[in-house]
């Protein structure tokens, strides 16, 4: 027999069934050597040696790509294949055969995943949705043999422009019987990984998870969800995860369009899924470890994020200062804080607030987390020379009013950002510092002259995200004493009368005591008093004292203590995010 599977596709399929445990390394190696020596298809060699069979491969592809199978083809199916809807040449070269026409859809059969690449072009040309079904290699071979033995001429394909020419009959007049559902199968043997991932992703979305961590060790595997900024291990799945780990990772790779055969190098990808009417993006990072590949999935649910400044949680005076700064025609606004503190959300809210057709707004991000209509967003890729600094240089030749740089990481980027701020552009970016005041010192340490800081920097926001006490199980925290309160900045009088609260733990908060998060912000305005101190190269402590005493600067710790008094957060949470070393 001749299965006629292209080399690239055959290798991809072989890697898949290897990862699924349907063949072993020795069998693949033996078949590979033999196929090269005999100039035969790798898949054909695997089948000939008895290492696997066509139905097993088909079912594996079915489970991995979530496609239905057809056990038998009817004469009616073959009539459409030879009808001239697609040319003989096109069907032969691409191994895609039409089998059934409906009012607004066309059913086709394929035997290997590379053929999926042709479906969109076919759908566009005949103006129908394409439904692919899986058959065995032999079934495709039989279709091709039957087609090529037919002497009836068929229209040709213009391969140069990848279009189908003069070969489409009036689809509205062509109908056939529906596929007999009794002939359909699903690759149930390999659907464990599909079901596991599908359920995990749906549950994670429903629970408000921001990240999913999947990893394997010597004798165990785990899945952890980051909820409200804290990783939590998922119970009851360790056994099924460990036993099907390679299949699960392969499933994720396929969904993210990554190389399933590559297990030695890190890979990054993305998945876009629709849950009902909601579309959710997943950023995928896969990294090899000692016992297998580790997977981290960042969930970007745009519908769950309210990108409005009013909903961020600024204090009234700070909110007005922030709005004024981002609506200025020039200057630099910096947002600081650790990873996961909500800096990107703050910047997106700012961009959304000032976005209008009269402004040319450009962003450089790594990666682009949320797509904003009307804003030019560039994905930074250092591997191809697109760094933050190079993107910023290019932006200045694009006539922008507003520029957002995802992160200032080096002297080159900060120099260009300051130049842009001084030449009539509003620049927004992030920087990793503990608080707002130390941002100024950090810029000095990066080699920025004090006079350039005072001329360009308008405002600095420092932020944290605090877990809120669960409203369903909140209770008085009996463990708090006056000494603890004085330690975090309360006066003796306040400490003697204050009552703090915490969540006891209940079903709604999964016994954590926390549900949801609340932004804790401090906003530093670059006032005349600070400008004078910066030009004198004052220390961080000196700058902080001036800001507090002369400009009524309110620190994150002060805001946090206010939230403590209101019962919004617990003392434990305050210490976790606001006690800075």
N, C-alpha and C positions, 0 to 999 in steps of 0.2 A: 504493500500500500504506500501511498504518498500523501502525507497529511498536509503538506504545503503550508507549514507554519513558518513565518519569517523568523530569522535568527534572533533578532532583538525580542520579539514577542515570546519565542520559545524559551529564552533565557529568563525572562520575567516570570513566566508560568512555572518554570522549574524552581526558581527561587521561592515562589509562593508555596508550592507543595512541599518544598524542603522545610520552610518555616512552620508549616502546619503539621509536620511530622509524618507526612505520607510517604516520603522517601528519606533515606539517610545520606550523609555526606559521601560515604563510600559508593553508594549506588549512583549518585549524581556524578561523582568523579569518573566512575567506570563508563557511564553512558556518554559523558562529555568526550572522553578520549576516543571511544568507539565511533561516535558521530562524526568527529573530525577526521578520523582515519578513513571512514567509509563515505564521507561527504553526504551524510544523511541528516535529517532533522533530529534535533535533540529529543523532542517529545516523542517522535516515532521510535527512536532508540529505546527510551525509557519504557514504552509500551511493549516493544518487541522483546525486551529482556524480562518482561514480566514484573518489573518493579512497581508498576501502576497500571491503570487502565483508563480509557477515555471517559467513562461515566464518572469515575472518581475525580478526575481532573475537572470535568464539567461541574460537578457538585461543589468542588472546592472554589471554583470561580464564582459560582452562584452565591455561595455564602459570603465570600469576600467582597463581591461587588453588588450584592443585594439584587440579583437578577433572577427572574424565573426561567425555568427550563422547559423545553418541549421534548417529549419523548418520541413522538412520531409526527411526521409531516404528511399532509393529505395531498391528493392530486390537485385540489383547488389551490393549495399553497404554491405548488410548483408552476401552475398556470400563470400566476402573477409574476413569478421570477422571469419567465420567458416572454412576458407580454410586451417588453420594450420600455417599461417604466424606467428601468435603469439599463444601461448598455451591458452587453456581455463583458466587454473589457473592464468596465467599472466594477462589476460584481466579482470578476475573477481577481483583479488586482487588489481589491479592498476587502474581499471575503465578507460582504454584506449583501444579503439576499432578501428582497421584499417578498412577503408571503401573504399579506392580507391588508386590504384597504377598507377603511371606515370613513364616516363623514368628515371627521377632522383629524384622524390619526392614521398612521401607517405602521403596521407591524413588520419588523425585520428580524432575521436570525443572524447571529454571529457565533463564532466558536472561540474567540480569544479577545482579550480586552483592548488590544490596539485598534480593533475595528470601531470601538466607541468614538474615536476621534473623527470619524466620518459622518456621524449622525446629525450634527448640527447643520452642516452644509447641505445635506439631503433635505432636512426639514425646511430650511430657508428656501430652497429652490422649488419645492413642491407645495410650500405653505401649509404644512401639516406637522403635528407633533409626532415624533418618532418613538415608538415603543420597542426597545430591543429585548430579544429572548435568546437564551443560550441553547445551542445544540452541540453535539459532539463534532469532533474534527471529521469523522467519517461521513456524517450527515452533510456537512458543508462540502466535502470532497465529492459526494454523490450529486449534490446540486450542481456543482461546477462541471462535473463530467457530463451530466445530462444536458446542461446548457450548451456546452461546447460541441456536443454531438449533434445539436440542432442546426440545420442548415439555413434556417430562417434568418434573414438579416435583421440586425437590431441597430438602433441609433448609436452614435459614438459619444465618447466623453472627451471634452477638451481638457486634458490633464494640465495644460500649462496654466490655465486660470482656475483650475479645480472646480469647474462647473459642469453640469450635465446639460448637453445640447440636444434639443429637438427630440428628446426621448420621453417626454411626459405626456401621457394621455390625459383626457379630461377626468380628473379624480372624482368628480361628482357623479359620473355615470358608471364608475367601476366599484362594485361592492362584492364581497365574498362572505362566506359564512364566518361566524365568530370561531376563534380557536376553541376547540373542545377542552374545557378546563380539566377534564379527567386526564389529559395528557401532560398537564403541567406538574412539575415537581419543584421543591425548594431544597437547596443543599443543607438539609437539617443537621447532618453530621458536623457541619462546620459553622452552624448558626449560633453557637454558644458565644463566640467572640462578638458577633454582630449584635446579638441581643444584650450582652453585657454592656458594651459601649453605648448602645442606643439608650438603654435604661439609665446608665450612669450619667450621661449628658443631660437627659431630660430631668432627672432628679436634681442634679446640680443647679440647673437653671431655676427650677422651682424653689430651691432653698437659698438662692441668692449667693451662690458660691462664686468667688472671683478667680480661683486657681485650683487645678486638679493636679496632684502629684501621684504618679504611678511608678513604683520601683520594686526591684526584686533583689533578694539576698540569697545566701547559700541554701537555706531551707524554708524560706517564707517570701511572701510578697505583700505589699500594702498599697492602699489607695488613701490619700489624705486630701481633704478639702480645706481650702482656706475660706473661712467664714468670718466676716467682720475683722479681717486682718490676722486671724490666728488659725494655724493648721490644726485640723482635727481628723484623727484616723477613723475610717469607716469600718464598722463592725460587721461581722457575718459574711464577708466576701473573701477572706484571705485564702481559703482553700481553692475555690474556683478560680481566683486570680492567679495563684501559683501554678495550678495544673494547666491553665490555658494561656500562660503569660505571652509566649511567642506569637500565638494566634491573635491575641488582643493587640499587641504592639503592631503586628502586621496590618490588622484592620485599621488602626489609627493612621499608619503610613499610607495606606491606600486612600483613605478619606482625605488626607492632606496632600496627596499626589507626590509623595516622597519615594525614594528608591528603596524598595523592600529588600533588595539583595545587599544593601550597604549596612553593615553592622559594626564597622570599625571607626566611622567618622560621625561627628555631630551633624544633625540636619535640622533645618527650620522650615516650617510650612504653615499653612492656614487652612481652616475649614469653615465653610459657610453653611449653616443649617437653618431650616425653617421649622419652627414649632408652632403649628396652627397658622396664625397670621403674623407671628413674630419671627424676624430674622436675627440670628445670633452668630457672631464671628468668634472663632477660636484661633488663638495663636499657638502653634505647636513647636516645642523644642524637644528634640530627642538626642540623648547623649549616651555613648557606650560606657558601661561600668564593668566591674570585674565579673559579675554574674548575669549580666544582660543589660539591655538598653533601658535607660531611665527616661520617663516621659513627663513633661510639664505642659499643661494646657491652660493658657490664660483666656478667660471668658470675657468677651467684650459685648455686653448686652446694652445697646444704645437706648432701648426703650425703658430700661430700668434706671437710667441716669437722667436726672432733671438738670439740664445744662442752663440754669438760670442763676445769676449772682445772688438773687434774693433768697434762694433755697440753700446756699452754701453754709450759712450760719454765722456770718460776720456780725460783730456788734455794730450798731447803727452808725456811729461816727466812723468806724473803720471801713464800713461798706461804702459810705459816701466818698471817702478818700480814695478807695480802690477804683470806684467808678470814674472819678475825676481824672485819675492817672491814666487809665486805659483809653480815655476819650481825648487825651492831649494829642496834639499833632506830632509831637516828637518826645524823645526821652526813652529811658529804659526802665522796665518794671521786671523785677526778679521775684520768683516764687521759690522758696527753699523748704527743705524737709527731707527726711529719709525716704527710701523706697517704700511705696505703699501708703504714703501719707496723703494722697489725693492731689498732688501738684498738677497732674495732667488735667484732672477734672476742673480745677480752678482756672487753668489757662483756656480750656475749651469753653467754659462758661463766659470768660472774658471775650473770646473771639466771637461767640454767638451773640453777645450783647452789642458789639460794635459792627457786626457784619451787615453791610448794605451795599447795593450796586455801585455807589459812588466811591467805594474804597477798594483798592487792590490789595488783598491780604494773601500772604504766602507763608507757608509753614514748612519747616524741615524737622522730621520726626523719625524716631527709631524705636518701634515702627509707627505707622499711622494707626492709631487706636480707634478713633471714631471719625467717620466721613462727614464732613460739613459742607453742605451745598453752598456754592458761591465762593469757596475758598480754595486756592491752589495749594494742595498738600503733596509734599515730596517725601518719599521714603529714603532715608539715608542708608547707603550701602558702601561702607569703606572698602569692601573687596573690589568694587568697581570704581574706586576713586571719588565716590560721592560721600564726603564727610560733612560734618556740620559746617566747618569753615568754608569748604568749597561751595556748598549749597548757598551759604550766606553771600559769598562773593557773586554768585550767579544771580541771586535775588536782587542785588542792587542794580543790575542791568535790566531788570524786569519792571521798572517803574512802580514800585510798591509804595503804599502808604503805611502798611503795618507788616511787620515781619515777626514770626514766632520761631524761635530756635529751641528744639526739644530740650537741649542741655548744653551748658557751657562747660566744656571739659578741659580746655587747654588755653594757653596764652593767645594763640592765633585766632581762635574763635572769639574770645572776649575782646580782642583788639578790633576785629571787624564789626562786632556788635556795637561797641562804643562809637566807632566811626559812623555807623549807620544812624545811631541815636543823635549824634551831633550834626548830621546833615539832613535833618528834616524827616526822619522816620521814627515811628513808634516801634520799639523793639521789646518783645517779651521773651523770657527764657526762664530756665530753672538752674539752680546751683545747689550742691550738697553742703549745707552748713547746719549747725545745731539750732541757730536762732537768727533773727533778722539782723541784729547789730553785728554779729560776727561775719556777716556777708561782706561788710565793708572791709574788714581786716583781711578776709580771704581774697578779695580783689587786689588789695595792696600786695599781699604775698605772691600773687600771680604776676606781679610786675607792672600793674596799672598805676600810673601816676595819680596822686591825690587830686590834682586839678582836673584830670579827665573824669574821675569818679564824680566829683561835685558838679561837673558840667553836664553829665549824661544821665546819672542815676536819679530817678524820680521817686521811686517807692520800692520797698521790700516787704514781701509777705512771707512769714514763716508759719508752718502749719503742722498739725497732727490730726489723726482720726482716733477718737476715743469711742470705745464700745459703750453703748447706753445700757443702763439697768433695764432688765426686762420688766415691763409694766404689769405683767400678769403675776409675777411672784416677788415683787419688790418688798423689802422689809427692812427694819432698822438694823444697822450693823452694830451688834453688841460688842464686837472685838476692838472697836476704836477707843483710844484713850486720849486724854488731853496732851500728853507728851508727844504722841504721833502728830497731832494737829499742829502743835507749835513748831515741830520739825519742818513741816512743809510750808510754813509762812503765816499761819493764823496767829493772831495776838492771844495773850493769856485770857483776856475777857471773852473773845470769840470761842476759844477752845473750851471754855467752861460751860458754854450754853449750846454749842452746836450738836445737832443730831445728824449723823450721816446714814446713808442707805446703801443697800446692795440687793442684787437678785438672789433669791434662795436657790433657784433652779427648778424648772418645770418642763412639761412636755413641749410647750410652745417654743422655749429657748433651748431645747435639747439638753436640759439640766446644766447649762453653762451659767445661767444668771444674767446673760446679756442678749440683747436683741436689737440689731441696728447699730449705726454709728453716728457720731456727732462731730462736726469739725471744730477744732480749737485753733484759733488764729491770733497772730499778732501782726500789726501793720505799722511799719516804720516809715514815716515821711521824712524826706531829706530836707530838713528845715534850715533856715539861716544859721541857727545855733550849731547844728550838726556840720554844716559846710565849714564853718570856722574851725571846728574841732578836727575835721578830716584833713584840712589843709595843714594843720599842725601835726598830723600823723599821730593823733591820740590813740591810746590803746582801746581794746574792746570794752574793758571795764569803765574807762573814762567816757567813751561814747554812750554806753548804756546809762550811766548816771545822768549825763546831760539830757538824753532823750526822756528819761523818767521825770526829772525835776523841772525841766524847762518846756517840754513839748507834750506832757501828759501821755507819754508812751505807756500803753497797757500790754504787759507781757502775757505769753501763753499761760504761765503759771497763775497769774491773777485771774484770767478767764476760767482756767480749770478749777480754781477754788470757788468761783461763783457757781460753776456747774455742780460742784460738790454740795454746796449749800442748798441748791435747788433740787437735789436728789437725782439728777440726771446721770451722774457717773459715780462709781464706787472709789473708795480710797485706793484699793488695789489697782484699779485702772489708771488713776491719776499718777501713781508711782511708776507704773509700767511705761507710760509715754511721756511724762513731763519731768521726771527727775533726771536731769542731764548730768552726765559725768564730766 
